[in-house]
Amino acid sequence: MALSDAGRAAMAYWSKIQSLTAEHASTVAVWDSIREGQQLEPNKYGPVTLQGVNEIRSAAAQIRNTSDSLGKARALEERTGLAQ
């Protein structure tokens, strides 16, 4: 997946976005975390946009959803003994 310039800028907050997305956190929680990071280290990263954060959050949601699906398949296989 090729990232836009906005997506590349938002990658500075990947760990925050990814962990909150994995927890099914709200959009408000994601932005609060980003703003907190910006306040703690105001000169560390450049500005981010809604487009960029949404792009990165979408990628994080795809990872979360795939992981959830694999976990469900693994659990089904363990219960039934049928390889998925």
N, CA, C and O atoms as a Maestro MAE file, in Angstrom:
{
 s_m_m2io_version
 :::
 2.0.0
}

f_m_ct {
 s_m_title
 :::
 protein
 m_atom[336] {
  # First column is atom index #
  i_m_mmod_type
  r_m_x_coord
  r_m_y_coord
  r_m_z_coord
  i_m_residue_number
  s_m_chain_name
  s_m_pdb_residue_name
  s_m_pdb_atom_name
  i_m_atomic_number
  :::
  1 25 0.842 -1.176 0.000 1 A "MET " " N  " 7
  2 3 0.000 0.000 0.000 1 A "MET " " CA " 6
  3 2 0.885 1.236 0.000 1 A "MET " " C  " 6
  4 15 1.675 1.436 0.922 1 A "MET " " O  " 8
  5 25 0.760 2.042 -1.002 2 A "ALA " " N  " 7
  6 3 1.521 3.288 -1.088 2 A "ALA " " CA " 6
  7 2 0.808 4.363 -0.270 2 A "ALA " " C  " 6
  8 15 -0.406 4.538 -0.373 2 A "ALA " " O  " 8
  9 25 1.575 5.067 0.533 3 A "LEU " " N  " 7
  10 3 1.005 6.108 1.382 3 A "LEU " " CA " 6
  11 2 1.100 7.468 0.703 3 A "LEU " " C  " 6
  12 15 2.047 7.753 -0.029 3 A "LEU " " O  " 8
  13 25 0.116 8.282 0.959 4 A "SER " " N  " 7
  14 3 0.164 9.667 0.507 4 A "SER " " CA " 6
  15 2 1.141 10.431 1.401 4 A "SER " " C  " 6
  16 15 1.627 9.894 2.396 4 A "SER " " O  " 8
  17 25 1.420 11.661 1.050 5 A "ASP " " N  " 7
  18 3 2.273 12.501 1.904 5 A "ASP " " CA " 6
  19 2 1.646 12.649 3.292 5 A "ASP " " C  " 6
  20 15 2.347 12.633 4.304 5 A "ASP " " O  " 8
  21 25 0.338 12.790 3.328 6 A "ALA " " N  " 7
  22 3 -0.362 12.918 4.613 6 A "ALA " " CA " 6
  23 2 -0.228 11.638 5.433 6 A "ALA " " C  " 6
  24 15 -0.042 11.691 6.649 6 A "ALA " " O  " 8
  25 25 -0.321 10.492 4.765 7 A "GLY " " N  " 7
  26 3 -0.164 9.207 5.449 7 A "GLY " " CA " 6
  27 2 1.239 9.035 5.992 7 A "GLY " " C  " 6
  28 15 1.420 8.540 7.105 7 A "GLY " " O  " 8
  29 25 2.242 9.442 5.209 8 A "ARG " " N  " 7
  30 3 3.630 9.344 5.683 8 A "ARG " " CA " 6
  31 2 3.845 10.232 6.905 8 A "ARG " " C  " 6
  32 15 4.553 9.838 7.832 8 A "ARG " " O  " 8
  33 25 3.252 11.413 6.923 9 A "ALA " " N  " 7
  34 3 3.380 12.303 8.089 9 A "ALA " " CA " 6
  35 2 2.729 11.672 9.318 9 A "ALA " " C  " 6
  36 15 3.252 11.780 10.427 9 A "ALA " " O  " 8
  37 25 1.597 11.019 9.120 10 A "ALA " " N  " 7
  38 3 0.881 10.400 10.244 10 A "ALA " " CA " 6
  39 2 1.600 9.170 10.777 10 A "ALA " " C  " 6
  40 15 1.344 8.754 11.907 10 A "ALA " " O  " 8
  41 25 2.492 8.581 9.994 11 A "MET " " N  " 7
  42 3 3.249 7.408 10.460 11 A "MET " " CA " 6
  43 2 4.056 7.721 11.714 11 A "MET " " C  " 6
  44 15 4.417 6.808 12.457 11 A "MET " " O  " 8
  45 25 4.341 8.986 11.959 12 A "ALA " " N  " 7
  46 3 5.042 9.374 13.182 12 A "ALA " " CA " 6
  47 2 4.257 8.936 14.420 12 A "ALA " " C  " 6
  48 15 4.829 8.761 15.496 12 A "ALA " " O  " 8
  49 25 2.964 8.763 14.260 13 A "TYR " " N  " 7
  50 3 2.093 8.380 15.380 13 A "TYR " " CA " 6
  51 2 1.585 6.946 15.235 13 A "TYR " " C  " 6
  52 15 0.583 6.579 15.849 13 A "TYR " " O  " 8
  53 25 2.273 6.132 14.423 14 A "TRP " " N  " 7
  54 3 1.834 4.760 14.163 14 A "TRP " " CA " 6
  55 2 1.565 3.989 15.441 14 A "TRP " " C  " 6
  56 15 0.509 3.368 15.564 14 A "TRP " " O  " 8
  57 25 2.473 4.009 16.382 15 A "SER " " N  " 7
  58 3 2.292 3.170 17.576 15 A "SER " " CA " 6
  59 2 1.031 3.563 18.336 15 A "SER " " C  " 6
  60 15 0.308 2.695 18.826 15 A "SER " " O  " 8
  61 25 0.763 4.848 18.438 16 A "LYS " " N  " 7
  62 3 -0.454 5.299 19.115 16 A "LYS " " CA " 6
  63 2 -1.701 4.880 18.327 16 A "LYS " " C  " 6
  64 15 -2.652 4.337 18.890 16 A "LYS " " O  " 8
  65 25 -1.676 5.140 17.022 17 A "ILE " " N  " 7
  66 3 -2.833 4.831 16.169 17 A "ILE " " CA " 6
  67 2 -3.088 3.329 16.144 17 A "ILE " " C  " 6
  68 15 -4.228 2.883 16.274 17 A "ILE " " O  " 8
  69 25 -2.020 2.553 15.975 18 A "GLN " " N  " 7
  70 3 -2.176 1.094 15.884 18 A "GLN " " CA " 6
  71 2 -2.706 0.512 17.191 18 A "GLN " " C  " 6
  72 15 -3.635 -0.295 17.172 18 A "GLN " " O  " 8
  73 25 -2.135 0.907 18.316 19 A "SER " " N  " 7
  74 3 -2.572 0.313 19.584 19 A "SER " " CA " 6
  75 2 -4.008 0.701 19.921 19 A "SER " " C  " 6
  76 15 -4.772 -0.128 20.418 19 A "SER " " O  " 8
  77 25 -4.379 1.935 19.659 20 A "LEU " " N  " 7
  78 3 -5.750 2.353 19.942 20 A "LEU " " CA " 6
  79 2 -6.745 1.707 18.979 20 A "LEU " " C  " 6
  80 15 -7.859 1.366 19.375 20 A "LEU " " O  " 8
  81 25 -6.355 1.540 17.739 21 A "THR " " N  " 7
  82 3 -7.226 0.858 16.774 21 A "THR " " CA " 6
  83 2 -7.415 -0.602 17.173 21 A "THR " " C  " 6
  84 15 -8.517 -1.140 17.069 21 A "THR " " O  " 8
  85 25 -6.351 -1.234 17.623 22 A "ALA " " N  " 7
  86 3 -6.443 -2.634 18.072 22 A "ALA " " CA " 6
  87 2 -7.429 -2.776 19.225 22 A "ALA " " C  " 6
  88 15 -8.068 -3.817 19.379 22 A "ALA " " O  " 8
  89 25 -7.548 -1.730 20.031 23 A "GLU " " N  " 7
  90 3 -8.467 -1.733 21.171 23 A "GLU " " CA " 6
  91 2 -9.867 -1.239 20.800 23 A "GLU " " C  " 6
  92 15 -10.724 -1.099 21.672 23 A "GLU " " O  " 8
  93 25 -10.100 -0.978 19.527 24 A "HIS " " N  " 7
  94 3 -11.381 -0.456 19.042 24 A "HIS " " CA " 6
  95 2 -11.702 0.904 19.670 24 A "HIS " " C  " 6
  96 15 -12.864 1.207 19.942 24 A "HIS " " O  " 8
  97 25 -10.677 1.714 19.897 25 A "ALA " " N  " 7
  98 3 -10.875 3.031 20.499 25 A "ALA " " CA " 6
  99 2 -11.588 3.961 19.520 25 A "ALA " " C  " 6
  100 15 -11.566 3.753 18.307 25 A "ALA " " O  " 8
  101 25 -12.206 4.967 20.070 26 A "SER " " N  " 7
  102 3 -12.944 5.935 19.252 26 A "SER " " CA " 6
  103 2 -11.989 6.879 18.526 26 A "SER " " C  " 6
  104 15 -10.806 6.976 18.855 26 A "SER " " O  " 8
  105 25 -12.531 7.563 17.542 27 A "THR " " N  " 7
  106 3 -11.767 8.577 16.817 27 A "THR " " CA " 6
  107 2 -11.290 9.659 17.780 27 A "THR " " C  " 6
  108 15 -10.160 10.136 17.672 27 A "THR " " O  " 8
  109 25 -12.136 10.038 18.705 28 A "VAL " " N  " 7
  110 3 -11.765 11.052 19.701 28 A "VAL " " CA " 6
  111 2 -10.557 10.586 20.515 28 A "VAL " " C  " 6
  112 15 -9.648 11.374 20.777 28 A "VAL " " O  " 8
  113 25 -10.540 9.325 20.914 29 A "ALA " " N  " 7
  114 3 -9.424 8.800 21.702 29 A "ALA " " CA " 6
  115 2 -8.122 8.824 20.898 29 A "ALA " " C  " 6
  116 15 -7.059 9.126 21.441 29 A "ALA " " O  " 8
  117 25 -8.209 8.508 19.614 30 A "VAL " " N  " 7
  118 3 -7.018 8.526 18.756 30 A "VAL " " CA " 6
  119 2 -6.477 9.952 18.671 30 A "VAL " " C  " 6
  120 15 -5.281 10.178 18.858 30 A "VAL " " O  " 8
  121 25 -7.352 10.904 18.391 31 A "TRP " " N  " 7
  122 3 -6.904 12.297 18.264 31 A "TRP " " CA " 6
  123 2 -6.417 12.856 19.601 31 A "TRP " " C  " 6
  124 15 -5.461 13.630 19.631 31 A "TRP " " O  " 8
  125 25 -7.051 12.480 20.689 32 A "ASP " " N  " 7
  126 3 -6.563 12.920 22.010 32 A "ASP " " CA " 6
  127 2 -5.146 12.427 22.250 32 A "ASP " " C  " 6
  128 15 -4.315 13.158 22.788 32 A "ASP " " O  " 8
  129 25 -4.868 11.203 21.859 33 A "SER " " N  " 7
  130 3 -3.536 10.630 22.028 33 A "SER " " CA " 6
  131 2 -2.512 11.355 21.157 33 A "SER " " C  " 6
  132 15 -1.398 11.633 21.600 33 A "SER " " O  " 8
  133 25 -2.890 11.654 19.933 34 A "ILE " " N  " 7
  134 3 -1.990 12.394 19.042 34 A "ILE " " CA " 6
  135 2 -1.709 13.778 19.606 34 A "ILE " " C  " 6
  136 15 -0.557 14.212 19.642 34 A "ILE " " O  " 8
  137 25 -2.746 14.468 20.042 35 A "ARG " " N  " 7
  138 3 -2.561 15.817 20.609 35 A "ARG " " CA " 6
  139 2 -1.681 15.776 21.863 35 A "ARG " " C  " 6
  140 15 -0.848 16.657 22.078 35 A "ARG " " O  " 8
  141 25 -1.877 14.754 22.675 36 A "GLU " " N  " 7
  142 3 -1.049 14.596 23.869 36 A "GLU " " CA " 6
  143 2 0.425 14.432 23.467 36 A "GLU " " C  " 6
  144 15 1.308 15.052 24.062 36 A "GLU " " O  " 8
  145 25 0.677 13.613 22.477 37 A "GLY " " N  " 7
  146 3 2.043 13.434 21.989 37 A "GLY " " CA " 6
  147 2 2.630 14.725 21.456 37 A "GLY " " C  " 6
  148 15 3.805 15.018 21.677 37 A "GLY " " O  " 8
  149 25 1.809 15.501 20.749 38 A "GLN " " N  " 7
  150 3 2.270 16.779 20.212 38 A "GLN " " CA " 6
  151 2 2.585 17.773 21.335 38 A "GLN " " C  " 6
  152 15 3.520 18.565 21.220 38 A "GLN " " O  " 8
  153 25 1.813 17.732 22.407 39 A "GLN " " N  " 7
  154 3 2.059 18.636 23.531 39 A "GLN " " CA " 6
  155 2 3.303 18.241 24.313 39 A "GLN " " C  " 6
  156 15 4.054 19.102 24.772 39 A "GLN " " O  " 8
  157 25 3.522 16.929 24.464 40 A "LEU " " N  " 7
  158 3 4.685 16.458 25.206 40 A "LEU " " CA " 6
  159 2 5.988 16.718 24.462 40 A "LEU " " C  " 6
  160 15 7.009 17.029 25.074 40 A "LEU " " O  " 8
  161 25 5.948 16.591 23.140 41 A "GLU " " N  " 7
  162 3 7.140 16.789 22.311 41 A "GLU " " CA " 6
  163 2 6.764 17.630 21.094 41 A "GLU " " C  " 6
  164 15 6.670 17.107 19.984 41 A "GLU " " O  " 8
  165 25 6.548 18.936 21.298 42 A "PRO " " N  " 7
  166 3 5.993 19.775 20.232 42 A "PRO " " CA " 6
  167 2 6.852 19.896 18.977 42 A "PRO " " C  " 6
  168 15 6.311 20.160 17.903 42 A "PRO " " O  " 8
  169 25 8.128 19.718 19.065 43 A "ASN " " N  " 7
  170 3 8.986 19.884 17.889 43 A "ASN " " CA " 6
  171 2 9.469 18.574 17.302 43 A "ASN " " C  " 6
  172 15 10.268 18.573 16.365 43 A "ASN " " O  " 8
  173 25 8.997 17.456 17.839 44 A "LYS " " N  " 7
  174 3 9.498 16.160 17.396 44 A "LYS " " CA " 6
  175 2 8.935 15.755 16.031 44 A "LYS " " C  " 6
  176 15 9.674 15.251 15.186 44 A "LYS " " O  " 8
  177 25 7.657 15.967 15.813 45 A "TYR " " N  " 7
  178 3 7.003 15.548 14.577 45 A "TYR " " CA " 6
  179 2 6.290 16.733 13.953 45 A "TYR " " C  " 6
  180 15 5.955 17.706 14.629 45 A "TYR " " O  " 8
  181 25 6.066 16.634 12.659 46 A "GLY " " N  " 7
  182 3 5.323 17.674 11.956 46 A "GLY " " CA " 6
  183 2 3.829 17.535 12.180 46 A "GLY " " C  " 6
  184 15 3.384 16.644 12.903 46 A "GLY " " O  " 8
  185 25 3.059 18.410 11.564 47 A "PRO " " N  " 7
  186 3 1.600 18.341 11.705 47 A "PRO " " CA " 6
  187 2 1.031 17.132 10.975 47 A "PRO " " C  " 6
  188 15 1.607 16.648 10.001 47 A "PRO " " O  " 8
  189 25 -0.083 16.665 11.453 48 A "VAL " " N  " 7
  190 3 -0.788 15.567 10.797 48 A "VAL " " CA " 6
  191 2 -2.186 16.043 10.415 48 A "VAL " " C  " 6
  192 15 -2.720 16.988 10.995 48 A "VAL " " O  " 8
  193 25 -2.758 15.371 9.434 49 A "THR " " N  " 7
  194 3 -4.083 15.747 8.953 49 A "THR " " CA " 6
  195 2 -5.073 14.614 9.192 49 A "THR " " C  " 6
  196 15 -4.691 13.474 9.459 49 A "THR " " O  " 8
  197 25 -6.325 14.949 9.092 50 A "LEU " " N  " 7
  198 3 -7.385 13.952 9.205 50 A "LEU " " CA " 6
  199 2 -7.199 12.876 8.136 50 A "LEU " " C  " 6
  200 15 -7.336 11.686 8.419 50 A "LEU " " O  " 8
  201 25 -6.890 13.293 6.922 51 A "GLN " " N  " 7
  202 3 -6.679 12.335 5.833 51 A "GLN " " CA " 6
  203 2 -5.561 11.364 6.177 51 A "GLN " " C  " 6
  204 15 -5.710 10.156 5.991 51 A "GLN " " O  " 8
  205 25 -4.449 11.875 6.674 52 A "GLY " " N  " 7
  206 3 -3.305 11.027 6.994 52 A "GLY " " CA " 6
  207 2 -3.608 10.045 8.112 52 A "GLY " " C  " 6
  208 15 -3.272 8.864 8.019 52 A "GLY " " O  " 8
  209 25 -4.242 10.532 9.163 53 A "VAL " " N  " 7
  210 3 -4.564 9.668 10.295 53 A "VAL " " CA " 6
  211 2 -5.574 8.602 9.857 53 A "VAL " " C  " 6
  212 15 -5.458 7.442 10.251 53 A "VAL " " O  " 8
  213 25 -6.551 8.986 9.054 54 A "ASN " " N  " 7
  214 3 -7.531 8.001 8.568 54 A "ASN " " CA " 6
  215 2 -6.863 6.932 7.711 54 A "ASN " " C  " 6
  216 15 -7.223 5.756 7.782 54 A "ASN " " O  " 8
  217 25 -5.898 7.341 6.907 55 A "GLU " " N  " 7
  218 3 -5.179 6.393 6.061 55 A "GLU " " CA " 6
  219 2 -4.423 5.373 6.916 55 A "GLU " " C  " 6
  220 15 -4.475 4.172 6.651 55 A "GLU " " O  " 8
  221 25 -3.727 5.855 7.933 56 A "ILE " " N  " 7
  222 3 -2.957 4.978 8.811 56 A "ILE " " CA " 6
  223 2 -3.894 4.144 9.681 56 A "ILE " " C  " 6
  224 15 -3.634 2.966 9.926 56 A "ILE " " O  " 8
  225 25 -4.963 4.745 10.138 57 A "ARG " " N  " 7
  226 3 -5.917 4.006 10.967 57 A "ARG " " CA " 6
  227 2 -6.579 2.887 10.174 57 A "ARG " " C  " 6
  228 15 -6.849 1.816 10.718 57 A "ARG " " O  " 8
  229 25 -6.841 3.125 8.904 58 A "SER " " N  " 7
  230 3 -7.411 2.090 8.049 58 A "SER " " CA " 6
  231 2 -6.461 0.900 7.931 58 A "SER " " C  " 6
  232 15 -6.890 -0.252 7.995 58 A "SER " " O  " 8
  233 25 -5.179 1.181 7.759 59 A "ALA " " N  " 7
  234 3 -4.188 0.093 7.689 59 A "ALA " " CA " 6
  235 2 -4.142 -0.670 9.013 59 A "ALA " " C  " 6
  236 15 -4.064 -1.898 9.024 59 A "ALA " " O  " 8
  237 25 -4.190 0.057 10.119 60 A "ALA " " N  " 7
  238 3 -4.171 -0.588 11.432 60 A "ALA " " CA " 6
  239 2 -5.417 -1.441 11.636 60 A "ALA " " C  " 6
  240 15 -5.343 -2.515 12.233 60 A "ALA " " O  " 8
  241 25 -6.562 -0.972 11.143 61 A "ALA " " N  " 7
  242 3 -7.805 -1.748 11.266 61 A "ALA " " CA " 6
  243 2 -7.735 -3.025 10.423 61 A "ALA " " C  " 6
  244 15 -8.254 -4.063 10.835 61 A "ALA " " O  " 8
  245 25 -7.108 -2.961 9.264 62 A "GLN " " N  " 7
  246 3 -6.947 -4.160 8.442 62 A "GLN " " CA " 6
  247 2 -6.097 -5.195 9.169 62 A "GLN " " C  " 6
  248 15 -6.405 -6.387 9.144 62 A "GLN " " O  " 8
  249 25 -5.036 -4.742 9.810 63 A "ILE " " N  " 7
  250 3 -4.182 -5.649 10.583 63 A "ILE " " CA " 6
  251 2 -4.972 -6.258 11.732 63 A "ILE " " C  " 6
  252 15 -4.916 -7.467 11.958 63 A "ILE " " O  " 8
  253 25 -5.706 -5.423 12.458 64 A "ARG " " N  " 7
  254 3 -6.516 -5.901 13.585 64 A "ARG " " CA " 6
  255 2 -7.540 -6.921 13.122 64 A "ARG " " C  " 6
  256 15 -7.689 -7.975 13.740 64 A "ARG " " O  " 8
  257 25 -8.248 -6.618 12.037 65 A "ASN " " N  " 7
  258 3 -9.296 -7.507 11.546 65 A "ASN " " CA " 6
  259 2 -8.734 -8.841 11.075 65 A "ASN " " C  " 6
  260 15 -9.330 -9.891 11.318 65 A "ASN " " O  " 8
  261 25 -7.592 -8.802 10.404 66 A "THR " " N  " 7
  262 3 -6.953 -10.040 9.956 66 A "THR " " CA " 6
  263 2 -6.508 -10.869 11.147 66 A "THR " " C  " 6
  264 15 -6.685 -12.087 11.164 66 A "THR " " O  " 8
  265 25 -5.939 -10.221 12.129 67 A "SER " " N  " 7
  266 3 -5.501 -10.920 13.335 67 A "SER " " CA " 6
  267 2 -6.693 -11.552 14.058 67 A "SER " " C  " 6
  268 15 -6.610 -12.690 14.518 67 A "SER " " O  " 8
  269 25 -7.790 -10.816 14.156 68 A "ASP " " N  " 7
  270 3 -8.998 -11.357 14.787 68 A "ASP " " CA " 6
  271 2 -9.515 -12.580 14.025 68 A "ASP " " C  " 6
  272 15 -9.898 -13.578 14.634 68 A "ASP " " O  " 8
  273 25 -9.524 -12.498 12.695 69 A "SER " " N  " 7
  274 3 -9.998 -13.621 11.872 69 A "SER " " CA " 6
  275 2 -9.119 -14.846 12.054 69 A "SER " " C  " 6
  276 15 -9.621 -15.962 12.183 69 A "SER " " O  " 8
  277 25 -7.801 -14.641 12.065 70 A "LEU " " N  " 7
  278 3 -6.891 -15.767 12.265 70 A "LEU " " CA " 6
  279 2 -7.076 -16.387 13.651 70 A "LEU " " C  " 6
  280 15 -7.015 -17.607 13.803 70 A "LEU " " O  " 8
  281 25 -7.298 -15.554 14.645 71 A "GLY " " N  " 7
  282 3 -7.532 -16.061 15.993 71 A "GLY " " CA " 6
  283 2 -8.803 -16.893 16.068 71 A "GLY " " C  " 6
  284 15 -8.831 -17.930 16.732 71 A "GLY " " O  " 8
  285 25 -9.854 -16.446 15.392 72 A "LYS " " N  " 7
  286 3 -11.112 -17.205 15.377 72 A "LYS " " CA " 6
  287 2 -10.940 -18.531 14.650 72 A "LYS " " C  " 6
  288 15 -11.468 -19.554 15.084 72 A "LYS " " O  " 8
  289 25 -10.201 -18.512 13.545 73 A "ALA " " N  " 7
  290 3 -9.962 -19.756 12.801 73 A "ALA " " CA " 6
  291 2 -9.145 -20.735 13.637 73 A "ALA " " C  " 6
  292 15 -9.410 -21.937 13.641 73 A "ALA " " O  " 8
  293 25 -8.151 -20.209 14.344 74 A "ARG " " N  " 7
  294 3 -7.322 -21.063 15.200 74 A "ARG " " CA " 6
  295 2 -8.170 -21.688 16.314 74 A "ARG " " C  " 6
  296 15 -8.024 -22.870 16.624 74 A "ARG " " O  " 8
  297 25 -9.047 -20.893 16.905 75 A "ALA " " N  " 7
  298 3 -9.901 -21.401 17.973 75 A "ALA " " CA " 6
  299 2 -10.859 -22.466 17.439 75 A "ALA " " C  " 6
  300 15 -11.098 -23.477 18.099 75 A "ALA " " O  " 8
  301 25 -11.403 -22.240 16.253 76 A "LEU " " N  " 7
  302 3 -12.299 -23.224 15.649 76 A "LEU " " CA " 6
  303 2 -11.550 -24.523 15.365 76 A "LEU " " C  " 6
  304 15 -12.072 -25.611 15.610 76 A "LEU " " O  " 8
  305 25 -10.347 -24.410 14.857 77 A "GLU " " N  " 7
  306 3 -9.535 -25.593 14.568 77 A "GLU " " CA " 6
  307 2 -9.251 -26.373 15.853 77 A "GLU " " C  " 6
  308 15 -9.320 -27.602 15.860 77 A "GLU " " O  " 8
  309 25 -8.933 -25.669 16.929 78 A "GLU " " N  " 7
  310 3 -8.662 -26.334 18.197 78 A "GLU " " CA " 6
  311 2 -9.899 -27.022 18.744 78 A "GLU " " C  " 6
  312 15 -9.793 -28.107 19.315 78 A "GLU " " O  " 8
  313 25 -11.061 -26.423 18.584 79 A "ARG " " N  " 7
  314 3 -12.307 -27.007 19.078 79 A "ARG " " CA " 6
  315 2 -12.730 -28.210 18.270 79 A "ARG " " C  " 6
  316 15 -13.192 -29.207 18.825 79 A "ARG " " O  " 8
  317 25 -12.575 -28.122 16.954 80 A "THR " " N  " 7
  318 3 -13.136 -29.154 16.083 80 A "THR " " CA " 6
  319 2 -12.095 -30.151 15.570 80 A "THR " " C  " 6
  320 15 -12.447 -31.253 15.149 80 A "THR " " O  " 8
  321 25 -10.827 -29.772 15.603 81 A "GLY " " N  " 7
  322 3 -9.783 -30.631 15.054 81 A "GLY " " CA " 6
  323 2 -9.707 -30.558 13.542 81 A "GLY " " C  " 6
  324 15 -8.924 -31.278 12.923 81 A "GLY " " O  " 8
  325 25 -10.508 -29.701 12.946 82 A "LEU " " N  " 7
  326 3 -10.514 -29.538 11.490 82 A "LEU " " CA " 6
  327 2 -9.558 -28.418 11.105 82 A "LEU " " C  " 6
  328 15 -9.657 -27.300 11.611 82 A "LEU " " O  " 8
  329 25 -8.639 -28.727 10.212 83 A "ALA " " N  " 7
  330 3 -7.706 -27.706 9.755 83 A "ALA " " CA " 6
  331 2 -8.437 -26.672 8.926 83 A "ALA " " C  " 6
  332 15 -9.279 -27.011 8.095 83 A "ALA " " O  " 8
  333 25 -8.119 -25.432 9.150 84 A "GLN " " N  " 7
  334 3 -8.775 -24.342 8.406 84 A "GLN " " CA " 6
  335 2 -7.977 -23.978 7.210 84 A "GLN " " C  " 6
  336 15 -8.365 -23.083 6.458 84 A "GLN " " O  " 8
  :::
 }
 m_bond[335] {
  # First column is bond index #
  i_m_from
  i_m_to
  i_m_order
  :::
  1 1 2 1
  2 2 3 1
  3 3 4 2
  4 3 5 1
  5 5 6 1
  6 6 7 1
  7 7 8 2
  8 7 9 1
  9 9 10 1
  10 10 11 1
  11 11 12 2
  12 11 13 1
  13 13 14 1
  14 14 15 1
  15 15 16 2
  16 15 17 1
  17 17 18 1
  18 18 19 1
  19 19 20 2
  20 19 21 1
  21 21 22 1
  22 22 23 1
  23 23 24 2
  24 23 25 1
  25 25 26 1
  26 26 27 1
  27 27 28 2
  28 27 29 1
  29 29 30 1
  30 30 31 1
  31 31 32 2
  32 31 33 1
  33 33 34 1
  34 34 35 1
  35 35 36 2
  36 35 37 1
  37 37 38 1
  38 38 39 1
  39 39 40 2
  40 39 41 1
  41 41 42 1
  42 42 43 1
  43 43 44 2
  44 43 45 1
  45 45 46 1
  46 46 47 1
  47 47 48 2
  48 47 49 1
  49 49 50 1
  50 50 51 1
  51 51 52 2
  52 51 53 1
  53 53 54 1
  54 54 55 1
  55 55 56 2
  56 55 57 1
  57 57 58 1
  58 58 59 1
  59 59 60 2
  60 59 61 1
  61 61 62 1
  62 62 63 1
  63 63 64 2
  64 63 65 1
  65 65 66 1
  66 66 67 1
  67 67 68 2
  68 67 69 1
  69 69 70 1
  70 70 71 1
  71 71 72 2
  72 71 73 1
  73 73 74 1
  74 74 75 1
  75 75 76 2
  76 75 77 1
  77 77 78 1
  78 78 79 1
  79 79 80 2
  80 79 81 1
  81 81 82 1
  82 82 83 1
  83 83 84 2
  84 83 85 1
  85 85 86 1
  86 86 87 1
  87 87 88 2
  88 87 89 1
  89 89 90 1
  90 90 91 1
  91 91 92 2
  92 91 93 1
  93 93 94 1
  94 94 95 1
  95 95 96 2
  96 95 97 1
  97 97 98 1
  98 98 99 1
  99 99 100 2
  100 99 101 1
  101 101 102 1
  102 102 103 1
  103 103 104 2
  104 103 105 1
  105 105 106 1
  106 106 107 1
  107 107 108 2
  108 107 109 1
  109 109 110 1
  110 110 111 1
  111 111 112 2
  112 111 113 1
  113 113 114 1
  114 114 115 1
  115 115 116 2
  116 115 117 1
  117 117 118 1
  118 118 119 1
  119 119 120 2
  120 119 121 1
  121 121 122 1
  122 122 123 1
  123 123 124 2
  124 123 125 1
  125 125 126 1
  126 126 127 1
  127 127 128 2
  128 127 129 1
  129 129 130 1
  130 130 131 1
  131 131 132 2
  132 131 133 1
  133 133 134 1
  134 134 135 1
  135 135 136 2
  136 135 137 1
  137 137 138 1
  138 138 139 1
  139 139 140 2
  140 139 141 1
  141 141 142 1
  142 142 143 1
  143 143 144 2
  144 143 145 1
  145 145 146 1
  146 146 147 1
  147 147 148 2
  148 147 149 1
  149 149 150 1
  150 150 151 1
  151 151 152 2
  152 151 153 1
  153 153 154 1
  154 154 155 1
  155 155 156 2
  156 155 157 1
  157 157 158 1
  158 158 159 1
  159 159 160 2
  160 159 161 1
  161 161 162 1
  162 162 163 1
  163 163 164 2
  164 163 165 1
  165 165 166 1
  166 166 167 1
  167 167 168 2
  168 167 169 1
  169 169 170 1
  170 170 171 1
  171 171 172 2
  172 171 173 1
  173 173 174 1
  174 174 175 1
  175 175 176 2
  176 175 177 1
  177 177 178 1
  178 178 179 1
  179 179 180 2
  180 179 181 1
  181 181 182 1
  182 182 183 1
  183 183 184 2
  184 183 185 1
  185 185 186 1
  186 186 187 1
  187 187 188 2
  188 187 189 1
  189 189 190 1
  190 190 191 1
  191 191 192 2
  192 191 193 1
  193 193 194 1
  194 194 195 1
  195 195 196 2
  196 195 197 1
  197 197 198 1
  198 198 199 1
  199 199 200 2
  200 199 201 1
  201 201 202 1
  202 202 203 1
  203 203 204 2
  204 203 205 1
  205 205 206 1
  206 206 207 1
  207 207 208 2
  208 207 209 1
  209 209 210 1
  210 210 211 1
  211 211 212 2
  212 211 213 1
  213 213 214 1
  214 214 215 1
  215 215 216 2
  216 215 217 1
  217 217 218 1
  218 218 219 1
  219 219 220 2
  220 219 221 1
  221 221 222 1
  222 222 223 1
  223 223 224 2
  224 223 225 1
  225 225 226 1
  226 226 227 1
  227 227 228 2
  228 227 229 1
  229 229 230 1
  230 230 231 1
  231 231 232 2
  232 231 233 1
  233 233 234 1
  234 234 235 1
  235 235 236 2
  236 235 237 1
  237 237 238 1
  238 238 239 1
  239 239 240 2
  240 239 241 1
  241 241 242 1
  242 242 243 1
  243 243 244 2
  244 243 245 1
  245 245 246 1
  246 246 247 1
  247 247 248 2
  248 247 249 1
  249 249 250 1
  250 250 251 1
  251 251 252 2
  252 251 253 1
  253 253 254 1
  254 254 255 1
  255 255 256 2
  256 255 257 1
  257 257 258 1
  258 258 259 1
  259 259 260 2
  260 259 261 1
  261 261 262 1
  262 262 263 1
  263 263 264 2
  264 263 265 1
  265 265 266 1
  266 266 267 1
  267 267 268 2
  268 267 269 1
  269 269 270 1
  270 270 271 1
  271 271 272 2
  272 271 273 1
  273 273 274 1
  274 274 275 1
  275 275 276 2
  276 275 277 1
  277 277 278 1
  278 278 279 1
  279 279 280 2
  280 279 281 1
  281 281 282 1
  282 282 283 1
  283 283 284 2
  284 283 285 1
  285 285 286 1
  286 286 287 1
  287 287 288 2
  288 287 289 1
  289 289 290 1
  290 290 291 1
  291 291 292 2
  292 291 293 1
  293 293 294 1
  294 294 295 1
  295 295 296 2
  296 295 297 1
  297 297 298 1
  298 298 299 1
  299 299 300 2
  300 299 301 1
  301 301 302 1
  302 302 303 1
  303 303 304 2
  304 303 305 1
  305 305 306 1
  306 306 307 1
  307 307 308 2
  308 307 309 1
  309 309 310 1
  310 310 311 1
  311 311 312 2
  312 311 313 1
  313 313 314 1
  314 314 315 1
  315 315 316 2
  316 315 317 1
  317 317 318 1
  318 318 319 1
  319 319 320 2
  320 319 321 1
  321 321 322 1
  322 322 323 1
  323 323 324 2
  324 323 325 1
  325 325 326 1
  326 326 327 1
  327 327 328 2
  328 327 329 1
  329 329 330 1
  330 330 331 1
  331 331 332 2
  332 331 333 1
  333 333 334 1
  334 334 335 1
  335 335 336 2
  :::
 }
}
